[in-house]
């Protein structure tokens, strides 16, 4: 079974306005807040609702999410966005690949083992 979309989680249509999304979010938070709800799964529902709202309230995230819904196979194998969705990364690479990720793992051209080999020499 496919996962519910963020629109389904909030109970709004895909073309819902920002005001409608916010209104529905507030209603659901009041309904499922763990301090108020008797639902044993209230914590998970609140987390799901918050995740959906955080994506749909931001215009950029919402447009990326909508694009992913329209073409779920775009950018397969990437590391960015929503579970592999990414297309082009902020640094211009395909599939979410970012040079910054490599530098975080291996350093910014620092020598390996003191031998003078620099990782960034490979890509120069």
Buried (B, 14 or more C-beta within 10 A) or exposed (E): EEEEBBBEBBBBEEEBEEEEBBBBBEEBBEBBBBEEBEEEEBEEBBEBBBEBBEBBEEEEBBEBBBBBBEEBEBBEEBBBBBEBBBBBBEEEBEBBBBEEBBBEEEEEEEEEEEEEEBBBEEEE
